Amino acid sequence: MTAANSSTVTSRAKGDSPTPAPAGDHDDAAQKNNDFFWTYTEEPHRTRRLAIIKAHPEITKLCGPEPLTKWVVLGVVSLQVFLAWALHNTPFFSWKFWAVAYVFGATANQNLFLAIHEISHNLAFKSPRANRLIAIFANLPIGIPYSASFRPYHLTHHKSLGVDGLDTDLPTAFEAFVLDSILGKAFFCTFQIFFYALRPMAVYRVPLTKIHFLNIAVQLSFDALLYKYTSINAILYLLLSSFLAGSLHPLAGHFIAEHYVYETVTPSARDPENRIPVPETFSYYGPLNWFTYNVGLHNEHHDFPAVPWTRLHAVRDIAHEFYDDLPRHESWCYAIWRFIWDENVGMTCRVKRKNGGRLVGGGVNWKESEIQA
């Protein structure tokens, strides 16, 4: 369709590789690498972004903070605090507690996960400091401090999409080996919130900063006050909401739908000799975007991370010729179902690259301006 992906060369497991596999001690490593779709060029979004800006320079006017975000965050945080208070005398092991946590709590906390995602790109306020503070506020009903750590890992995901050892959204080799079965994938989908929380620290660690310590202090203070004036059940409600938000929940489908490669890859595209690009980002344009800051428009978001959630549809409308032919998901629920039951979709169905990208927030010398392009 466009030049955005045309230079990508990919390789899929089953014994094929772009170059002859080395003999001897390297055979096992080569076979392990071949379990993923391996590519040897940069991620496609920067290339497509430049092409879109060249064709539609007016699209850059969509960049910048969205004032509505702070009010949505305030409303959802208030809702969760109210529900935590309302359930503080309700038994934890009761249908009412779990039903409210699944229907309302998980939906609200998934919304807050994605508010923090949105805010990580400085899209709530012009001031970086104000964005860091509202992210800490949005973190409160999640129960565990994570907003400060999420940002550098997520920005590295953008700068280093698919880069092995940098993009912590990628399954580790251990996950791929242990969980690439129906039962393993079902386990992953049920407990994926823990994988997304713990995996980054297993790949690499970012240095702690003052904002990390503030995030921890504010969260622990909030949890202590909630416990003091209500009960432990209020905290359990918030933690259960966070768990269910990243488990078998319709909104959790976005975690898998965004970058796992489904059957849209043809057999000819699996042959590296054909030099056909394998798509590595998928969008979803359905109604669940209403609850999730339009995170379903994921190609558009990766192409223009400085465009806020309220204007991502405008990106697609303006540059529709770049997006109309890209593969997409019609349902996040079906994406989860297919991921678990389809033997052609699994933990290894991700595009990986060995080189390129860079670490964001890995030291003290990086500048705010460097992370927005």
URMOUR-V213463 format. One record per residue. N is the residue number from 1. RES is the residue in one small letter. SS is DSSP state (H for helix, E for strand, - for the rest). OMEGA is omega as a letter, one per 40 degrees, with the letter a starting at -180 (999 if undefined). Layout:
N:RES:SS:OMEGA ; N:RES:SS:OMEGA
This chain:
1:m:-:a ; 2:t:-:i ; 3:a:-:a ; 4:a:-:a ; 5:n:-:a ; 6:s:-:a ; 7:s:-:a ; 8:t:-:i ; 9:v:-:a ; 10:t:E:i ; 11:s:E:i ; 12:r:-:a ; 13:a:-:a ; 14:k:-:i ; 15:g:-:i ; 16:d:-:i ; 17:s:-:a ; 18:p:-:i ; 19:t:-:a ; 20:p:-:a ; 21:a:-:i ; 22:p:-:a ; 23:a:-:i ; 24:g:H:a ; 25:d:H:a ; 26:h:H:a ; 27:d:H:a ; 28:d:H:i ; 29:a:H:a ; 30:a:H:i ; 31:q:H:i ; 32:k:H:i ; 33:n:H:a ; 34:n:-:i ; 35:d:-:i ; 36:f:-:i ; 37:f:E:a ; 38:w:E:i ; 39:t:E:a ; 40:y:-:i ; 41:t:-:a ; 42:e:-:i ; 43:e:-:a ; 44:p:H:a ; 45:h:H:i ; 46:r:H:i ; 47:t:H:a ; 48:r:H:i ; 49:r:H:i ; 50:l:H:i ; 51:a:H:i ; 52:i:H:i ; 53:i:H:i ; 54:k:H:a ; 55:a:H:a ; 56:h:-:a ; 57:p:H:a ; 58:e:H:a ; 59:i:H:i ; 60:t:H:i ; 61:k:H:i ; 62:l:H:a ; 63:c:E:i ; 64:g:E:a ; 65:p:-:i ; 66:e:-:a ; 67:p:-:a ; 68:l:H:a ; 69:t:H:a ; 70:k:H:a ; 71:w:H:i ; 72:v:H:i ; 73:v:H:i ; 74:l:H:a ; 75:g:H:a ; 76:v:H:i ; 77:v:H:i ; 78:s:H:i ; 79:l:H:a ; 80:q:H:i ; 81:v:H:i ; 82:f:H:a ; 83:l:H:i ; 84:a:H:i ; 85:w:H:a ; 86:a:H:a ; 87:l:-:a ; 88:h:-:i ; 89:n:-:i ; 90:t:-:i ; 91:p:-:a ; 92:f:-:a ; 93:f:-:i ; 94:s:-:a ; 95:w:H:a ; 96:k:H:a ; 97:f:H:a ; 98:w:H:i ; 99:a:H:i ; 100:v:H:a ; 101:a:H:a ; 102:y:H:a ; 103:v:H:a ; 104:f:H:a ; 105:g:H:a ; 106:a:H:i ; 107:t:H:a ; 108:a:H:a ; 109:n:H:i ; 110:q:H:i ; 111:n:H:i ; 112:l:H:i ; 113:f:H:a ; 114:l:H:i ; 115:a:H:i ; 116:i:H:i ; 117:h:H:i ; 118:e:H:a ; 119:i:H:i ; 120:s:-:i ; 121:h:-:a ; 122:n:-:a ; 123:l:-:i ; 124:a:-:i ; 125:f:-:i ; 126:k:-:a ; 127:s:-:i ; 128:p:H:a ; 129:r:H:i ; 130:a:H:i ; 131:n:H:i ; 132:r:H:a ; 133:l:H:i ; 134:i:H:i ; 135:a:H:i ; 136:i:H:i ; 137:f:H:i ; 138:a:H:a ; 139:n:H:a ; 140:l:H:a ; 141:p:H:i ; 142:i:H:i ; 143:g:-:a ; 144:i:-:a ; 145:p:-:i ; 146:y:-:a ; 147:s:H:a ; 148:a:H:i ; 149:s:H:a ; 150:f:H:a ; 151:r:H:a ; 152:p:H:i ; 153:y:H:a ; 154:h:H:i ; 155:l:H:i ; 156:t:H:i ; 157:h:H:i ; 158:h:H:a ; 159:k:H:a ; 160:s:-:a ; 161:l:-:i ; 162:g:-:a ; 163:v:E:a ; 164:d:-:a ; 165:g:-:i ; 166:l:-:a ; 167:d:-:a ; 168:t:-:i ; 169:d:-:a ; 170:l:-:i ; 171:p:-:i ; 172:t:-:i ; 173:a:H:i ; 174:f:H:i ; 175:e:H:a ; 176:a:H:a ; 177:f:H:a ; 178:v:H:a ; 179:l:H:a ; 180:d:-:i ; 181:s:-:a ; 182:i:H:i ; 183:l:H:i ; 184:g:H:i ; 185:k:H:i ; 186:a:H:i ; 187:f:H:i ; 188:f:H:a ; 189:c:H:a ; 190:t:H:a ; 191:f:-:a ; 192:q:H:i ; 193:i:H:i ; 194:f:H:i ; 195:f:H:a ; 196:y:H:i ; 197:a:H:a ; 198:l:H:a ; 199:r:H:a ; 200:p:H:a ; 201:m:H:i ; 202:a:H:a ; 203:v:H:i ; 204:y:-:a ; 205:r:-:i ; 206:v:-:i ; 207:p:-:i ; 208:l:-:i ; 209:t:-:i ; 210:k:H:a ; 211:i:H:i ; 212:h:H:a ; 213:f:H:i ; 214:l:H:i ; 215:n:H:a ; 216:i:H:a ; 217:a:H:a ; 218:v:H:a ; 219:q:H:i ; 220:l:H:i ; 221:s:H:i ; 222:f:H:a ; 223:d:H:a ; 224:a:H:i ; 225:l:H:i ; 226:l:H:i ; 227:y:H:a ; 228:k:H:a ; 229:y:H:i ; 230:t:-:i ; 231:s:-:i ; 232:i:H:a ; 233:n:H:i ; 234:a:H:i ; 235:i:H:i ; 236:l:H:i ; 237:y:H:a ; 238:l:H:i ; 239:l:H:i ; 240:l:H:i ; 241:s:H:i ; 242:s:H:i ; 243:f:H:a ; 244:l:H:i ; 245:a:H:i ; 246:g:-:a ; 247:s:-:a ; 248:l:-:a ; 249:h:-:a ; 250:p:H:a ; 251:l:H:i ; 252:a:H:i ; 253:g:H:a ; 254:h:H:i ; 255:f:H:a ; 256:i:H:a ; 257:a:H:a ; 258:e:-:a ; 259:h:-:i ; 260:y:-:a ; 261:v:-:i ; 262:y:-:a ; 263:e:-:i ; 264:t:-:i ; 265:v:-:a ; 266:t:-:i ; 267:p:-:i ; 268:s:H:i ; 269:a:H:i ; 270:r:H:i ; 271:d:-:a ; 272:p:H:a ; 273:e:H:a ; 274:n:H:i ; 275:r:-:i ; 276:i:-:a ; 277:p:-:i ; 278:v:-:a ; 279:p:-:a ; 280:e:-:i ; 281:t:-:a ; 282:f:-:i ; 283:s:E:i ; 284:y:E:a ; 285:y:-:a ; 286:g:-:a ; 287:p:H:a ; 288:l:H:i ; 289:n:H:a ; 290:w:H:a ; 291:f:H:a ; 292:t:-:i ; 293:y:-:i ; 294:n:-:i ; 295:v:-:i ; 296:g:-:i ; 297:l:-:a ; 298:h:H:i ; 299:n:H:i ; 300:e:H:i ; 301:h:H:i ; 302:h:H:i ; 303:d:H:a ; 304:f:-:a ; 305:p:-:i ; 306:a:-:i ; 307:v:E:a ; 308:p:-:a ; 309:w:H:a ; 310:t:H:a ; 311:r:H:a ; 312:l:H:i ; 313:h:H:i ; 314:a:H:i ; 315:v:H:a ; 316:r:H:a ; 317:d:H:a ; 318:i:H:a ; 319:a:-:a ; 320:h:H:a ; 321:e:H:i ; 322:f:H:a ; 323:y:H:a ; 324:d:-:a ; 325:d:-:i ; 326:l:-:i ; 327:p:-:a ; 328:r:E:i ; 329:h:E:i ; 330:e:-:a ; 331:s:-:i ; 332:w:H:i ; 333:c:H:i ; 334:y:H:i ; 335:a:H:i ; 336:i:H:a ; 337:w:H:a ; 338:r:H:a ; 339:f:H:a ; 340:i:H:a ; 341:w:H:a ; 342:d:-:a ; 343:e:-:i ; 344:n:-:i ; 345:v:-:a ; 346:g:-:a ; 347:m:-:a ; 348:t:-:a ; 349:c:-:i ; 350:r:-:i ; 351:v:E:i ; 352:k:E:i ; 353:r:E:a ; 354:k:-:a ; 355:n:-:i ; 356:g:-:i ; 357:g:-:i ; 358:r:-:a ; 359:l:-:i ; 360:v:-:i ; 361:g:-:a ; 362:g:-:a ; 363:g:-:a ; 364:v:-:a ; 365:n:-:a ; 366:w:-:a ; 367:k:-:a ; 368:e:H:a ; 369:s:H:a ; 370:e:H:a ; 371:i:H:a ; 372:q:-:a ; 373:a:-:999
